[in-house]
Amino acid sequence: MKTKAVRLYGKKDLRLEEFELPAISDDEILAKVVSDSICMSSYKAATQGTDHKRIPDNVADNPIIIGHEFAGELVEIGKNWQHKFKAGQKFSIQPAIYYPEGPVGILSAPGYSYPYCGGDATYVIIPKDVLVQDCLLAYDGPGYYPASLAEPLSCVIGAMHANYHTTPGSYEHKMEIVDGGKMAILAGVGPMGLAAINYVINRKDRKPSLMVVTDIDQSRLDRAASIFPPEAAKLNGIELIYLNTGDVADPVKALRDQTGGTGYDDVFVFAPVPPVIEQGDAILGQDGCLNFFAGPSDPNFKASFNFYNVHYASTHVVGTSGGNNDDMVESLEMFAQGLDPAGLVTHIGGLNAVPETTLDLPHIPGGKKLIYTHLDMPLTAISDFAEKGKTDPLFAKLDEICKAHNGLWSVEAETYLLQNTFA
């Protein structure tokens, strides 16, 4: 079986190549990738090369396939896994497999560490490492892109589950956000922030009474409010406020005022920017938990933290990097029940667009860049569909479909794209 894939050979050395996959063993599965969402973590891996903890030292001679937010269909099942999987099943993968016997030990992950398993490919071999960790997950919901976006949503789910709180006089840590509490999501209208808003609003078992989402870009805030309007959040018992902290003289005071001066129980920081982290620290209430969600590239990254409040107000900080398998299962179940992550997607493209898009990702505005790996298509913003549609009937129809879905990508748009272009 031949595959086309984007492979990493070293720092900023990504190559789109066609090559032969070996025959699968009894402990492997051949799969067809349909969609992959490009993550900032792939940018970090591509720019750091072997300095990245998940990238093997020998990629110059044994390149790996990048991309870890992918979905598709199973094609051929190795004998030892035919009791569990069937050809034709749709799938998603939890890439954080935490497998000590992998290429780089416990940090091994599809999209970082394997020569035949990554999302930016037409066909891949899912290795035993993924299967024995139960990280190949069946997906029964509509379309493919939700399954690609299950991994980023699982990261948000994991962050919510990782927050903790205490009881005075007790040493027990109570995991989770405060039910009915006050939450702030800082720098929260990028792709992952939008995933967090979506999850918090639609979660059934636990939610805050107040959620304040900040940014300094009003157009991004307006887009978030159009996708997740405060009126819809109110129906689920949440007062949702979008706040432009670039427009106020004292952001900390403005944020604390939203709580009546008490501060926040749960604060999530979605940008690796010291002033934003320090802002988050300053708005914590008694026993408040700050979750530093955004992963920095600089190993010496630092920000100050008020240790007077740590001592006397029991404030504390956690950091999460990815979700676990249970978080992925929860993510896929929510999608199968109707939760739609389409608001995260702002661009689509084909496999040919992956190298340039990945290496330039920090400079491309918007949200998630969704790749359909069997297509040859430049990265295209949904907002540009109308203009391209003037000369291309495909984009004219996609624009029509997206406008019918509040300007968002959808299963209908994906289905039309695949039926009219898929090789």
N, C-alpha and C positions, 0 to 999 in steps of 0.2 A: 504494500500500500504506500503510495507516494503522499507526502504532505507538503504544504507550503507553510512556512512558519517564520516568525521574526525571532532571530537568535542573538544572544548577547555573547560577544567575544572579549569584551574588556570595557574600560571606561568610555562611554559615549560611542561604543562600537556595536551598533545594531544592524543586522543584515536580514533582509527578506530573501529567503532561499527556498528552493524546492529540493527535497531529498527523500530517500526511501526509508520508511520505518521498518524495523525488524519484525519478524513474526512474533506474536504475543506468546508468552508462556502460560502455563496453567494458572498462574497467580496474577495475571494481568488482564486488562480489558482495553479493547480498541474502541475509541469514541470519536464521534464527529462533533467538532465545535461549531456552534452556530453564532454565538455572540460573546463578546468580551468587553467589559467596561475598563477603561484605562484609569489606573489609580496613581495618585501621587507617590505611593510607595514604589511603583514601577519606575517612575522618574528617578527616585533616590537610588534604586538598584542599578539603573542604567548609567547614572553619572558616577556612582561610587565604584562600580565594578567589583573586583575582588576585595576591596576594603569593606564591602557590605557583609554583614554577618551571615546572611543566608546564601551568598554566592560562593560556589566552590572555587578553590584556588586555581583549578586547571581549565577555566573556561576558554582560554585562548586556544586550547587544543580540543576541548570537549565542550562546545558552547551549549548554553541552556536556552529553552524557549521561555520568553517572558509572558506576563499576563496571568493574573490569578483570580479575576472576577468573571468566570466563564460558565457557560451553559451549553447544552447540546443534546445529542442522542447517543445512546450506547449502540455500538455496531456489532461487536463480537466479544463474547464473554469467555474468559478462560475457564477451564474445566472445574477448578476449585471454587468458582464463584457463581456457577450456574444455578445453585440453590437459592441465591439471593437476588440476582439481577437477570434481566431479560433484554435481548436485542430490541431496539425501538423505544426503550424507556428514555424519558427526558431526565436530565441530571443537573445537579450543581455540585460544587466541591468546596469543602472547608479546607483552605490552603494551610492554615496553621496546624499542621498535623502533630507537631511535638513528638517526633519519632527519633529516638536515640540512634537507631541504626541507619538513618538516612545519610545522604552524601555529605552534609555538613553537621551531622549529629542532630540534636533535638530541635534545632532551628530550621531543619530542612522543610522546604515548602514547594509545591507546584507553582510554576511561574518564576521561581528563583533558582532552584537547585537541581532540576532534572532535565536531561537532554531530550526527552521525548514527551514531556508533560508540561504544558503551559497554555494559557488561553489564547494567545495570538498565533493560532495555527488552524489549519483546516481539519486535520486529524491528529489525534494524540494517543499515546499509550498510557493508561492510568496504572501506575505501578502498585506493587504489593503494599508498599509503605502506606499509601492512602487507604487501601482496602482493609488492612488489618487494624487500622485506627478508626474504622467506621466513618471515614470522612468523605466517602462518595455517597451523595444523598439523592434519592429519587425526588423528582419534582412533578407534581400532578396538577399544577395550576395552569392558567392560560399563558400563551406566548413563551418567549425565551428570555427577553430582557429582564423580567422580574427575577428569574433565577440567577442571572448575572449579578444583579444588584442585591442578592441575598447576603453576599459576603460583606459589603459595606454596611448594610443594615444590621448585620450580626455584630459588627464592631460597636455600633451605637447601643444595641441591646446589652452587650457585655459591659459597656461603660455604665449604663443605668444600674445593672445588677451589682457592679463593683463598688458603687458608692456605699458608705456605711455611716451609722450614727450610734451614739452611746446613750446610756441612761446614768444620770448622776448617782454615784454610790455603787455602780456596777461596772465590772470589767468586760461585760459582754458587748460585742460589736454586732449591731443589727444591720445586716446587709440590705441594700436597696435605697432608693430615693424615699423621701418622706411622703407618705400617702396624704394628700390634702395639703402638702407643704408649699413652699415658695421656691421656684426654680428660675435660674437665669442661664441663658445660652449665649455666650459672648462670641462675637465674630461668627454668628450662627446662621448665615444665609448662603454659605457655600454648599457644595454637594452634601457633605456629611452633616452639616447643620440642618439642611432641609430634611435629611433622613431622620434626624433626631426629632424635629418638629412633628413629622408624619407619625413616628412611632408613639411619641408622648400623647398626641391627640387621640390616636386610635387604640391605645392600649386599654384593655378591659379591667385588669386586676388592680392597677395602682396608677395614680396620676396626681400631679400637683393641682392646687387650686389656682395658682398664679404662675404663668410662664412668660418671662420677659426675654425677648430675642433682640440682640443688638448687632449693629454693623455701622460703618461710616459711609456706606454707599447707598444713597436713597433709592436708586433704581433697583438695586438688588433686594432691598427691603420691600419695595413695592411689588416686585415679582413674587417674593415669598408670600406676601399678604394676599396676592391674587390666587395663589395655589392653595394656601392654607389660611383662609380668612378667619379673623377673630370671631365672627358670628358662628362659624362651624365649630370652632373650639368651644364656644360657650354652650352649645348644645350638648357637649360632653363634659360640662362642668368645669371648664378651664377658662380663666380670664387670660387671654393671649394679647400681649402688647408688643408691638414692634417699635424699637427706640433707636434713633440715629444718634449715637454718642458723639459724633463729630459736630453736631449742631448745638450742643449744650456746653456751657462754660465749665461746669463741674459734673462730669459723667458719674462719678461715684455718688454724689448727692442725688442726682437725678434717678439713679438706679435704686438707691436706698429709699428714696421718697415713695417709689412704687410699692414698697412693702410696709409703708407706715412707719418706717424707721427701724424695723426689727432686723433687717438683713435677710439673706437667703439661706434656706436649708441646703440647697444643692446648686452648685455653680459648675457649668461645663465650659471649658475654654477650648475653642476650636481653631485657634491660630497660635503658632509658636512665636509670639511677640511679647517680650518682657512687660511692657506697659499694660497689655491686656491681662496677663497673668496677675500682675500687681493690682489691677482694677478688680479682678475676681476675688482676690484675697481681701480687699478692703470692703467688699459688700457682703461677706459672709456673716451670718448671724450666729447666735449661740449654738455650738455643736454643728456648725456648718461644714459641709464637705466640698472641697474644690477638686474637680476631676480635670486633670490636664490631659486632654484628649489628643491634641495636635502633636504629632511626632516631629521634633526638630532634626535637621541634618547635621548640625554642629554638635559634636560630642562634648564640647565645653559650654553648651548653652546654659545660662543661669538667669534667675530672676529673684528678687528679694521677697521675703515672706515675713509677715508680722508674728514674731514668736511670743510677744506679749499676749496676743490673742490665742495663740496655741496653748499657752499655759493657763490663762484665766477664762477664756471663752470656749475652750475645747475645740477650736477650729482645726481642721486637718486636711491633708491633700492625698489624692490617689492618682495613679496614672494607669491607663489601660492601652494595650496595643493589640487590636484584633479581638475577636470573640472566640468562644469555644464551640464545640460541636452542638451543645444544647442550644446555644444562641442561634446557630445556623438553622437548626430544626425549627425553632420558634419563628425565625424570619420566614422560612419557606411556608410554614403553616399559615402565617398571617397573609402572605401573598395568595395562597390557595383559597383563603376565605374572602378575598376581595380587596385587600390593601394594595394600592397601586403606587409604585415608586417612580412613576413617569416624570414627576416634577423634578427629579434629579437630573434628567437627561436634557442637554441643550444642543448636542452635536451628534451626528452619525457619520460613519465613514466605513471604508473597506480596509482589508488587511494591508494594502499598499500604503495607507496613511499612518500606520502605526509607528514606524521609526521616527519620523519627523514630529508627530504629535507627542510621543512619549518624551522626547528630548526637549521639546519646547513647552511642555505642559504648564509650568508656572506662569507663562506669559500668554496663555490662551484664555480669554475671559469665559465666564459661564460655568455651567456645572459639568456633569459627567459626559465624557466622550465615549459614545457607544459604538463599538466596532462589530460589523458583520463580516466574519472572517472569509466567507466564500465570495465576497464582492470586491471589485476593483472600483473604488469610489473615493474621491478626495474628501477630507473631513469637511463637513458642511453643517453650519448652524441651522437649527430649525427656523430661526428668524430670517434666514436667507432663502428659504424654500420658495417664497412667492416670486422673488426676483429671478431665481434660476428656472422657475416654472414658466417664465415667459418664452423660453426657448427649449425647455425639456418637459415633455408631458408627464414623465415620472414625478418630477418635483412639483408640478402643478397639482397632481392628484394628492401627493403627500401633504402639500400645503392645505388643500381642501380638508383632508382628514384631520390634520392637526388643529386647524381652526375650529372644527366641530368638537374638539376635545380641549377647549380652553387654551389653545396654543401649545399643547403638550404632545409628546410622543404617546403612543398607545399600542395595544395589541392589534387594533385594526390597521394602524399605519405599518407596523412591523409585518403583519401578514401580507399586506399589499406589496410591500417592498420585496419580500422573499418570493412571493409568487410571480413577480414580474422581472426579477433580476437574478434569482438564485441559480447558480450553476449546478 
